[in-house]
Amino acid sequence: MADMGSAGRSVMRDIVLVGGGHSHVGVLRRFGRHPLPGVRLTLVSDDAHTIYSGMLPGYVAGHYGYDEIRIDLERLAAFAGARFIRGEAAGLDRAARALICRDGPPIPYDLLSINIGATPRMDGVEGAQAHGVPVKPIHSFNARWLALLERVRRRPGTTRIAVVGAGAGGVELTLAMQYRLRGELLALGRDPEELRFHLLEAGERILPTHNAAVRAAFERVLAARDVAVLCNSEVRRVAAGSLQIAAGATIDADETVWVTGAGGAPWLRDTGLALDAEGFVQVGATLQSSDPDIFAAGDIASLAGPPLQKSGVFAVRMGAPLARNLRLALQGKPLHRYRPQRHGLALISTGGRAAIASRGPLCVQGAWVWRWKDWIDRRFMAQFRVPAPRA
C-alpha cells in the first residue's frame, strides 16, 4: 500500500482514525510529538472540531465560552502530520481493508481505530426523534441550547424543561441549564421561578453507578433547587409540549433533553465485528476488536470484564495505550494490556462554581472541588493548543 507522501517520503503503512473523540485526539498529539517514520495517519471526522465533554456543563452554565471547550481537529491533524478528511463513516470493507464513507471514496488502511462515541437511541420511544433534543452530537445540541436561551429571554411566562436520564450527565446538565437560565432571567429583572425542571429516570434511583453518599448529596441539591425528580418513570411518548411516562402520567415540557439510551452507530452492525447487546464494539485488553487490525476506544468500545462507565475520563485515559499499541502493531511487536482504573474519578458540578467528587466510596464536595475540576479540564485542553500549520 506504499505511495509517495507530499514530502517525497515513501508511506509504507496507513493508520486510519475514525472519529475525533477523546482517545483519538490523544493519539494525534502523541504521534505529533513522536512521529513514526513510514507511517501516515488519516483522521476521518464529520466535524472539524470536537467538544471536550468534561467542560460541556460548564459551558452551558456560562462558565466557559464555546471556543474554550472545543479542539480544532484540522489543526491537530496538521500538527501530527496526518490527513484530515471531513466525512461520515458508513461501513467497512474488511476484505479490501478500506473504510467506506457516506460521501467520498473508500479509504484504505493497514490499521484502523474507531472512536466515534455513543449514538443516542431514541427510535424506541414514539415522537422522541421528532421532539426530543439529544445531547449528542454536541454541536447539534448546542444549536438547540442557544435557541432555548434566546426563547427564554424573549418569551415571558413559564418555561418547562424535561431532562430524560438521571445519570451523572443528566443530573449535571440539568443543574447547569437551570443555573444559566435563572441567571438570564435575573439579569432581565424577571422571576427565575418562571422555570420548571423535571428530571426523569427509568430506574429506581438517580446516579445508579455512584455511591449512596453521592446520590444523597445530589438529591439534596436537586430538592433545594426545586427540580422535580421522577424515578421509575420510563418515557413512552414525546410530543410537542409534553411527554408521557410508562405509568400513564403526562408531563408538560416545552423542551425535552435526552441524556440516556445510547448505543453503537447503526453502520457497525454490518461490519462483521463482534458487538455487545447495545451495539458497541467488543474489544480485549489490547483495545483490539474481533478483527486484530481494527481497534476501538472511548464510549464506542465495550471492554471485556467488568463494564466501564461511558465517561470521558476513561476515553481520555485510553489515548496513551491506544497510541502505543498502534505503534507496536505496525512494528509487529507484542501489544500492551490496557488496565483501567477500578473506579474512575468523577467531578460532577452542581451548576454554579461548586462540585461533588465521586470515586468508589468517596464523596466530597464544595467550591474547591469545582476549582480542582476547572484546573484539570484547563490543563487537559492546554495540551491541544498546537501552533497553526505553516502556509
N, C-alpha and C positions, 0 to 999 in steps of 0.2 A: 504493500500500500504506500510505498515510498513515492514522494514527489519533491519538488524543489520549493522551499519556503521563499518568502519575499526577500530575504537577505541572501538567497542563493545557497542556503544550507539544505542538506538533504533531510527531509522529515521522514523518519522511519516508522514512527508509531503515532496513533491518534487516540487521545482520550477525549470523549465527548461527555460533557456535563449537562444533564437535562434538568433545568430549573435553577433559579438563583436563590435557593434557600440558604439558611444559616450555615449549614455544613459546607456547601459549595463555595460560599464567599471565603470561608477559612481555607479551603483547598487552593483557591486562586491566590490568596495572599501568600501562602507558603510556597507555591510554585513561582510566584513573582520574586520572592526573596531568594529562592534557591532553585533556579531552572534546572531541568533535566535535559541534557543535550539529546537531539534527535527525537524529541517528543513535542507534539503540537497539541495544545488544549483548544477545545471549542466549547463555548458556553451557549446553550440554546435556551432562551427565555422569552416569554410573551410580554415582558415589560422591561424597560431599560433601567428600572430601579427596583430594589427590593426593600421592604419595610422591616425594620427590626421590631418584632412583635413585643419584645420586652418593654419598649417605650411607647407602644400604641396607647395604653390607658393614660399615660402622662400627657401625650399629645391631645387626646380627647378632653382631658381635664383642663387643658390650656397651659400646662407647664412647659411644653416644648412646641416649637414650630415644626411644620411638616418636613422641611429640609433637614432638620436635626435628627430625624428618625429614619431617614432613608439612605441607602447605599447606592451609589452610582455604579451599576454593573458594567456599563460600557467602559468607564474609566478604569475600573478594577481589572477587567479583562485585558485592557491595553497594558496595564502595569505587569500583568502576568505573561504578556506575550501571547495571549490567547485570541482566537477569533471570537467575535460576538455576533450571534445570529439571532435576530428578533423573530421569533416564530413560536408556534404551538406544537408540541409533540402530539402525534396521533397514533403511533404504534411502533412496533419493532419488526424488522425482517431479520430474524436471528440467523437464518441460513446465509444471507448475504452480509451479515454483520453491519446493518445500517439502521439508523433512526429514521422513521417515517414522520414527516412534518405535514401539518394540515395544508399549508400553502408554501410550497417550495420543494426542491429536490431532496431525495434521501441523503443522509449524512453518514458516511462510512465511519466505523470505529474499530479500534482494537480492544479498548476497554470503554465501558460506558457506566456512568453513575447517575442515579435518579434521586433528586432532592427537590420534589415539587410540592411538598406539603400535603395536607389533607384537603379533601374536597367536601364542601357541605352537602349533606344528604337531606334534601327537602322533598324529594319526589314522593315519599311515602305519606306525606301529610297534604290533604286536599287544600289547595289555594296557597300553600307556603311559598312556592316558587314565584307566584304572581304578586303576592302581597308581603312576603317576608323579606328582611334585609340580612343576608348572611354576612358575618364579619370577615369572611374571606371569599374572594381575593380582597385584600385590604384597600387597594386603590378604588375598587367599586364601592366598598363600604364608605370610604372617605367622601365620595361624591354625595352619597345619601346623607351622611352625617352633616356635611356642610349645608345641604338643603334643609335639613331639620333645624339646624341652628338658625338659619335665616327665617324659617317659618315661625319658630317660637318668638323670635324678635319682632316680627311684623304682625303676628296674629294674637290679639288679646284673648283671654279666656283659658280654659283648662286644656292642657296637652297631656295625653295619656300614652305612656310608653311601656311596652311589654318586652322583657328580655327572656328568651327561651333558652334554658340551660344554666344551672347554678353551680357549675364547676368553678375553678379559680378564674377562668377567663370571663365567664358570665357575671360573676359577683363583682370582679374588678371593673369591668366595663360599665356595669350598672351604676356603681358609685362614681365613676369618672364622668359619665354623662350627666348624672344628677348634679354633681359639683359644678360643672361648667355651665349648665343651663340655669341653675339657680343664680349663679354669679351674673349671667347675662341679664336675667330679669331684675335683679337688684340694681344693676348699673342703669337700667332703664326706669328705675323708680316704680317697678311693678312688684306684685306679691309673688315670691317664689313658691308659695303654696299652690299656685296655678298648676304646678307639675304633679303628675301622679305616676308612680312607678310600680310595676308588678314584675316580680322575678319568679319564673315558673321552672319547676324541676320535676321530671318524670319519676325520679327515685324518691326514696324515703327521706333524704336529707341533703342539705347543701354541702358543697365541698367534700364529696364522698371519698376522695383519695387523700384527705388530710386528717390530722388527728383531732380528737374531740375538743381539745382546748382551742385550736384554731377555729373550728366550726362555731364554738360558743362565742369566741371573740367577734366573729363576723355576724353572728346572729344578733349580738348586742348592737353592733354598728348599724346594721340594716334596720333594726327596730327603732333606734334613735333617729335615723334619717327618714323614718316613715315609709320605708319600702315594703310593700305587701309581698311576703314570701309565701308561695304556694307549692308545697311538695306533694308528691303523689298526684301530679297534675300533668299528665301526658297530653300534649296538644294534638287534637284530631283534625281541626279545620281552621284555616286562616282566611279571613275575608277583609274587604276594605273597611277598616274601622273597628274590627273585632276579631276575636279568636275564641274557639270552643275547645274545652278540655274534655278528657275522657269521661269525667263524672257527669257531663252534660251542661255544666255551667258555661255561660258566655261572659267574656271579659271585654270591655270596651278598650280599644287600643288604636291610637292614631298612627303609631309606628310599632312594628314588631321586629325586633332584632334577634337573629338566630345565631346562637353560640353553642350548638350541640349537633350531634348526629353526623359527624364527619366520617368519611371513608376514603378509599383509594380512587384515583381517577378512573373513569369507565374504560379508557383505552387499554389499561393494564390487563383487563380480563382476556384479551385476545393475544397476549404476548407469549403464552405458554409458561410464564414464570409462576412459581408457587406463590399463592396469595393466601392470606388468612381470611377469616369469615367476613371481615369488613372491607376486604379488597386491598389491604396493604401488602407490600412486597415482603415476603418472608426472607430474612437474612440470618446467617450464622454469626459467630463471634468475630469473623474477619470482615463483616459487613458485605459479604458476597451473597448473592441470591442463589436460587437453584441453578442458574447458569453462572459458572465461575468468572466469566468475563463481564458480568453485569453486577454492579454494586448498588446499594441503596442506603440512604441515611436520612435522619430527621424524622418528621412525622410520618412520612410515607413508608418507613421501614418498620417491620414487625420483627423484633429480635427474639430469637429462641430463648426460652427460660421465662422467668417472671416478667410480666408485661411492664414496659416503661410508660410513664405518663407522656402524653403528647404535649411536649413542653419545649420551648425554645432553649431551655437550659441544656437538655440532652442533645438537641440538634447542634448547638454551638460546640459542645464537647466532642461530638463525633467528627468535627472537621479535621483535627490533627491525626487521629488514627486512620481516617479515610485517605487523607493525602499520603500518609506513609505507606499504606497498603497498595495504593495505586502505583506508587513508585516501585515497590517491591515486586508487584505482579508483573510489571513491564520488564523487570530485570531477571525474572524467573527465580526469585528468592522466596523463602518461606514468609508467609504473612504473619502479622502480629494479631493477637486477640484484643478486641475491644472489651474492656471491663468497665461497665457503667457503675457509677456510684449506686449504692443500695438505696439511698434516699437523696434525691436532688434537693437543693436549697431553693425554696420559692419565697420571693419577696413580693408580697401582694399589697398593692397600695389601696388606700381607703378613700380615694377621691382627692382629698387635699394632700398637703405635703406630710403625710404620715403613712405608715405601712406596717404590715404584720409579717414576721418571718416564720416560715414553716419548714421544718426538716425532721422527719421521723417524729419523735415525741416533742420536739422543740416548738415553743410558741412564745415569741417576744414581740413587743410592739412599741411604737412611738415615732416621733418625728425623726429620731436618729436612725431608725431603720429605713425611712424614706431617703435620708441623705446618703446612707450606705448604698442603697439601690441605685440612686442617681449617680454616685461615683462609679459603681460597677458598670452601669449602662454607658456612661460617657466614655469610660476607658475602653470599653469594647468598641464603640463606634469610632474612636480615635484611630484604631488600627487600620481603618479603611479610607482615611483621608490621604489618598495617594496623589502625587503630582499629576497635573494634566499631561496627556501624551504630547510629544513634540510634533509640531506642524510638519 
